[in-house]
Amino acid sequence: MIDLLPAPAVCAQLGQRLRALRLARNLGQAELAARAGCSLSAVRRLEAKGQGSLELVVRVAQALQAAQGLESLFELPALTSIAQAEAMAAGPARRRASRRAQGVQK
């Protein structure tokens, strides 16, 4: 379901979840900011708009004892064959994005 939402809506929803988790842990915003080692305004902005750095999200998740939820973020797919395991052990192949055709604008 989250895949269908635009990025700002996903961020706002995560901010709402963060607020709900903070309240469930019976913490005030100032106490969470102190535990996370960030400013009160950063916590407020993260909860209200879902805006903040990745480091802030990690710090707040750790302060709320919810960092285990970050482990599945960007998880690699499970290996299904020995060939895949060998290819992964050999290291990733270098990749580059394809070049845009000349004359094509954003």
Kinemage of the C-alpha trace (Angstrom):
@kinemage 1
@onewidth
@group {chain A} dominant
@subgroup {mainchain}
@vectorlist {calphas} color= white
{ca met a 1} P 0.000 0.000 0.000
{ca ile a 2} L 2.830 2.397 0.832
{ca asp a 3} L 4.240 1.814 -2.675
{ca leu a 4} L 1.243 3.594 -4.166
{ca leu a 5} L 1.664 6.823 -2.193
{ca pro a 6} L 3.775 9.794 -3.284
{ca ala a 7} L 6.966 10.322 -1.280
{ca pro a 8} L 5.661 13.278 0.796
{ca ala a 9} L 2.632 11.230 1.863
{ca val a 10} L 4.867 8.307 2.882
{ca cys a 11} L 7.039 10.656 4.956
{ca ala a 12} L 3.980 12.208 6.616
{ca gln a 13} L 2.602 8.753 7.425
{ca leu a 14} L 5.911 7.692 8.957
{ca gly a 15} L 5.886 10.866 11.054
{ca gln a 16} L 2.410 9.986 12.316
{ca arg a 17} L 3.550 6.455 13.184
{ca leu a 18} L 6.557 7.858 15.010
{ca arg a 19} L 4.307 10.152 17.060
{ca ala a 20} L 1.962 7.266 17.912
{ca leu a 21} L 4.912 5.120 19.002
{ca arg a 22} L 6.331 7.938 21.130
{ca leu a 23} L 2.971 8.385 22.844
{ca ala a 24} L 2.647 4.622 23.351
{ca arg a 25} L 6.052 4.722 25.082
{ca asn a 26} L 4.720 7.610 27.229
{ca leu a 27} L 7.475 9.987 26.152
{ca gly a 28} L 7.272 13.715 25.548
{ca gln a 29} L 8.878 15.267 22.502
{ca ala a 30} L 11.570 16.941 24.623
{ca glu a 31} L 12.473 13.662 26.328
{ca leu a 32} L 12.642 11.857 22.982
{ca ala a 33} L 14.875 14.612 21.594
{ca ala a 34} L 17.207 14.270 24.588
{ca arg a 35} L 17.367 10.484 24.236
{ca ala a 36} L 17.973 10.737 20.479
{ca gly a 37} L 20.588 13.470 20.863
{ca cys a 38} L 18.808 15.923 18.600
{ca ser a 39} L 16.889 19.157 18.914
{ca leu a 40} L 13.271 19.426 19.951
{ca ser a 41} L 12.469 21.193 16.684
{ca ala a 42} L 13.912 18.250 14.724
{ca val a 43} L 11.569 15.830 16.517
{ca arg a 44} L 8.614 18.164 15.980
{ca arg a 45} L 9.391 18.527 12.259
{ca leu a 46} L 9.852 14.764 11.884
{ca glu a 47} L 6.505 14.037 13.523
{ca ala a 48} L 4.557 16.830 11.836
{ca lys a 49} L 5.913 16.666 8.294
{ca gly a 50} L 8.020 13.529 8.136
{ca gln a 51} L 11.051 15.682 7.340
{ca gly a 52} L 14.507 14.909 8.693
{ca ser a 53} L 17.767 13.263 7.811
{ca leu a 54} L 18.225 9.517 7.650
{ca glu a 55} L 20.528 9.815 10.655
{ca leu a 56} L 17.723 11.522 12.603
{ca val a 57} L 15.307 8.716 11.743
{ca val a 58} L 17.834 6.134 12.947
{ca arg a 59} L 18.543 8.036 16.187
{ca val a 60} L 14.834 8.436 16.944
{ca ala a 61} L 14.136 4.784 16.117
{ca gln a 62} L 16.920 3.731 18.475
{ca ala a 63} L 15.634 6.044 21.215
{ca leu a 64} L 12.167 4.503 20.820
{ca gln a 65} L 13.666 0.992 20.816
{ca ala a 66} L 12.220 0.432 17.346
{ca ala a 67} L 15.435 0.145 15.333
{ca gln a 68} L 14.731 -3.513 14.499
{ca gly a 69} L 12.170 -2.204 12.008
{ca leu a 70} L 15.002 -0.643 10.013
{ca glu a 71} L 16.615 -4.017 9.305
{ca ser a 72} L 14.142 -4.859 6.557
{ca leu a 73} L 14.713 -1.508 4.859
{ca phe a 74} L 16.549 -2.106 1.568
{ca glu a 75} L 16.803 -5.826 2.284
{ca leu a 76} L 18.452 -7.860 -0.440
{ca pro a 77} L 16.438 -10.703 -1.970
{ca ala a 78} L 17.098 -14.209 -0.668
{ca leu a 79} L 19.436 -16.422 -2.663
{ca thr a 80} L 17.734 -19.223 -4.564
{ca ser a 81} L 20.709 -20.998 -6.135
{ca ile a 82} L 24.363 -21.799 -5.613
{ca ala a 83} L 25.200 -19.729 -8.689
{ca gln a 84} L 23.638 -16.669 -7.079
{ca ala a 85} L 25.641 -17.261 -3.883
{ca glu a 86} L 28.871 -17.593 -5.864
{ca ala a 87} L 28.119 -14.443 -7.853
{ca met a 88} L 27.405 -12.539 -4.648
{ca ala a 89} L 30.635 -13.794 -3.057
{ca ala a 90} L 32.599 -12.638 -6.103
{ca gly a 91} L 31.380 -9.102 -5.487
{ca pro a 92} L 28.973 -6.890 -7.308
{ca ala a 93} L 29.564 -6.120 -10.948
{ca arg a 94} L 30.208 -2.469 -11.669
{ca arg a 95} L 27.143 -0.789 -13.036
{ca arg a 96} L 26.373 2.621 -14.403
{ca ala a 97} L 23.167 4.289 -15.334
{ca ser a 98} L 22.521 4.446 -19.047
{ca arg a 99} L 23.175 7.746 -20.733
{ca arg a 100} L 20.282 9.876 -21.823
{ca ala a 101} L 19.741 10.374 -25.509
{ca gln a 102} L 20.906 13.756 -26.733
{ca gly a 103} L 18.182 16.335 -27.034
{ca val a 104} L 16.000 14.689 -24.372
{ca gln a 105} L 15.095 17.040 -21.553
{ca lys a 106} L 13.554 16.376 -18.157
